[in-house]
Amino acid sequence: MNEQNKIFRIISAVLFLAFALVSCWATVESLYLSLPEIPKIVFWVAVIGIFLLTSYLTKILVNCFNPNIYMEKRGIKLIGCILGVLLLWLNFSMPTNTHTFFYKKMSKDIAKRELNFLNVELSKLTDENLYILNYNNEWEKKKSKVLSLQKVYEAEVDDFQKLGHGKEAEEKLQKIEDELGLKRGTLERKSPNGNGTQERTAIKKYYDNQIKDQLEVLRRDHEARLQSQLKGFRSEANKINNIKNNISRTLDEIDNPLLKSSEVIDKATKLAQTGRATLDAKYGYLTVDPSYKNQSVYSLDRLKSITKVWGDYLSGEFKDKNYGLIYWILLSIIVDLAAFLFFNIAFKSEE
């Protein structure tokens, strides 16, 4: 080996180490994002070993195509190396590297979108007027149902083919008592005698007065419960406002060049988790429609998962969002191919 060739191999070895380091770092970062409970050192050991093995397999694979190198069972080795490289690179190095590059590029943008979205949704949970409106809607629904049943009852009383307050009318009156939350028979019954218009009008008026009285009792109970509920609402609203304030501060920190990006994104991820958990826990209590679940807002939690990001990409999730995953796929391929190329040059077999 002449001196020039030796220097060229040394340079290739250095370049291999540089590209291999980038690839291994990206793989470790991706795995750690998905499995943060496992120490990074474990990933580094495993990833370096796998990358060296993959590089060695590519070297044997290249040798299989060189007729000037003697090799036993060339065909079997060719097939074995192809399968090995596909398994180790296509299913391990390339997708994890792409995931890391994509995460590093898009995490800030997705963090801002998610936190801004959650800030708006959480604001609904601190709107006292909206809370009162929704609470009163429940009362209006109850009142409307009772009045609707009352109309059915009165139509039965007005049926001149039947006794004013006959069996059918009694059954309908009992349904009104059920809706009012009363025991059946609570409303004082009037004698059903009389089929004339005046008698039927008197029957309707008699029960109408009682129904109005019961509705007024329910309304007062509703008002009393509302005042009690508002105390709990205001306490919860204060907690939610604290979350919103943290979200606002974090949004200001995301683009601050003086702060470490990874720490800010970790903080944003935890805040997003808290925000979504709050929405899930409080929508029922506050009776606000959980429309956020139908919104297409990508989450930082999902972005941290290798399998979810690739699954979403393959299902077309990113095609309308200008996220450019293709670019990072190509970059990942270039980094790995460059490392494999320089490995083959640095450790080229003698012919």
VENVEN-V280972 format. One record per residue. N is the residue number from 0. SS is DSSP state (alpha for helix, beta for strand, coil for the rest). NEAR is the number of other ideal C-beta (glycine too) atoms within 12 Angstrom. Layout:
n: (N,N)
ss: (SS,SS)
near: (NEAR,NEAR)
//
This chain:
n: (0,1,2,3,4,5,6,7,8,9,10,11,12,13,14,15,16,17,18,19,20,21,22,23,24,25,26,27,28,29,30,31,32,33,34,35,36,37,38,39,40,41,42,43,44,45,46,47,48,49,50,51,52,53,54,55,56,57,58,59,60,61,62,63,64,65,66,67,68,69,70,71,72,73,74,75,76,77,78,79,80,81,82,83,84,85,86,87,88,89,90,91,92,93,94,95,96,97,98,99,100,101,102,103,104,105,106,107,108,109,110,111,112,113,114,115,116,117,118,119,120,121,122,123,124,125,126,127,128,129,130,131,132,133,134,135,136,137,138,139,140,141,142,143,144,145,146,147,148,149,150,151,152,153,154,155,156,157,158,159,160,161,162,163,164,165,166,167,168,169,170,171,172,173,174,175,176,177,178,179,180,181,182,183,184,185,186,187,188,189,190,191,192,193,194,195,196,197,198,199,200,201,202,203,204,205,206,207,208,209,210,211,212,213,214,215,216,217,218,219,220,221,222,223,224,225,226,227,228,229,230,231,232,233,234,235,236,237,238,239,240,241,242,243,244,245,246,247,248,249,250,251,252,253,254,255,256,257,258,259,260,261,262,263,264,265,266,267,268,269,270,271,272,273,274,275,276,277,278,279,280,281,282,283,284,285,286,287,288,289,290,291,292,293,294,295,296,297,298,299,300,301,302,303,304,305,306,307,308,309,310,311,312,313,314,315,316,317,318,319,320,321,322,323,324,325,326,327,328,329,330,331,332,333,334,335,336,337,338,339,340,341,342,343,344,345,346,347,348,349,350)
ss: (coil,coil,alpha,alpha,alpha,alpha,alpha,alpha,alpha,alpha,alpha,alpha,alpha,alpha,alpha,alpha,alpha,alpha,alpha,alpha,alpha,alpha,alpha,alpha,alpha,alpha,alpha,alpha,alpha,alpha,alpha,alpha,alpha,alpha,coil,coil,coil,coil,coil,alpha,alpha,alpha,alpha,alpha,alpha,alpha,alpha,alpha,alpha,alpha,alpha,alpha,alpha,alpha,alpha,alpha,alpha,alpha,alpha,alpha,alpha,alpha,alpha,alpha,coil,coil,coil,coil,coil,coil,coil,coil,coil,alpha,alpha,alpha,alpha,alpha,alpha,alpha,alpha,alpha,alpha,alpha,alpha,alpha,alpha,alpha,alpha,alpha,alpha,alpha,alpha,alpha,alpha,alpha,alpha,alpha,alpha,alpha,alpha,alpha,alpha,alpha,alpha,alpha,alpha,alpha,alpha,alpha,alpha,alpha,alpha,alpha,alpha,alpha,alpha,alpha,alpha,alpha,alpha,alpha,alpha,alpha,coil,coil,coil,alpha,alpha,alpha,alpha,alpha,alpha,alpha,alpha,alpha,alpha,alpha,alpha,alpha,alpha,alpha,alpha,alpha,alpha,alpha,alpha,alpha,alpha,alpha,alpha,alpha,alpha,alpha,alpha,alpha,alpha,coil,coil,coil,coil,coil,coil,coil,coil,coil,alpha,alpha,alpha,alpha,alpha,alpha,alpha,alpha,alpha,alpha,alpha,alpha,alpha,alpha,coil,coil,coil,coil,coil,coil,coil,coil,coil,coil,coil,coil,coil,coil,coil,coil,alpha,alpha,alpha,alpha,alpha,alpha,alpha,alpha,alpha,alpha,alpha,alpha,alpha,alpha,alpha,alpha,alpha,alpha,alpha,alpha,alpha,alpha,alpha,alpha,alpha,alpha,alpha,alpha,alpha,alpha,alpha,alpha,alpha,alpha,alpha,alpha,alpha,alpha,alpha,alpha,alpha,alpha,alpha,alpha,alpha,alpha,alpha,alpha,alpha,alpha,alpha,alpha,alpha,alpha,alpha,alpha,alpha,alpha,coil,coil,coil,coil,coil,coil,alpha,alpha,alpha,alpha,alpha,alpha,alpha,alpha,alpha,alpha,alpha,alpha,alpha,alpha,alpha,alpha,alpha,alpha,alpha,alpha,alpha,alpha,alpha,alpha,alpha,alpha,coil,coil,coil,coil,alpha,alpha,alpha,alpha,coil,coil,coil,coil,coil,alpha,alpha,alpha,alpha,coil,coil,alpha,alpha,alpha,alpha,alpha,alpha,alpha,alpha,alpha,coil,coil,coil,coil,coil,coil,coil,coil,coil,coil,alpha,alpha,alpha,alpha,alpha,alpha,alpha,alpha,alpha,alpha,alpha,alpha,alpha,alpha,alpha,alpha,alpha,alpha,alpha,alpha,alpha,alpha,coil,coil,coil,coil,coil)
near: (11,8,9,10,15,14,15,18,23,19,17,26,23,19,24,35,23,20,32,37,21,27,43,36,28,37,42,34,31,38,36,29,35,27,20,20,11,16,14,21,13,17,30,21,17,25,33,23,19,30,40,25,25,36,39,25,31,35,32,31,29,26,26,26,19,19,10,11,18,13,22,10,13,19,13,14,22,21,17,18,31,22,18,25,32,19,18,32,34,22,19,33,45,36,34,43,40,39,41,38,35,40,39,25,22,33,38,28,27,34,38,29,27,38,41,26,29,39,33,23,35,39,27,30,38,29,21,25,14,20,30,23,18,26,28,21,19,22,26,18,18,25,24,16,22,36,22,19,28,33,19,22,36,27,18,31,37,24,19,16,11,19,23,35,33,24,14,21,31,26,18,29,40,24,24,35,27,20,28,32,18,23,11,17,12,20,31,16,19,24,13,24,15,20,21,15,14,12,22,30,18,22,33,27,19,27,37,25,18,27,33,21,19,29,29,18,19,26,22,15,18,25,18,14,20,24,16,15,25,20,15,20,30,21,17,25,29,17,22,36,22,20,34,30,19,26,36,24,20,35,27,18,26,33,17,16,10,10,19,13,21,21,17,28,34,25,28,42,33,24,37,41,24,29,40,31,18,35,34,21,19,30,25,13,22,35,23,29,18,21,15,28,16,9,19,18,31,31,31,39,30,31,40,36,27,32,20,25,37,27,16,26,29,15,11,13,22,29,14,9,20,12,28,19,29,17,18,31,27,18,27,33,25,21,35,39,26,26,40,38,24,30,35,28,26,29,23,24,18,12,10)
//
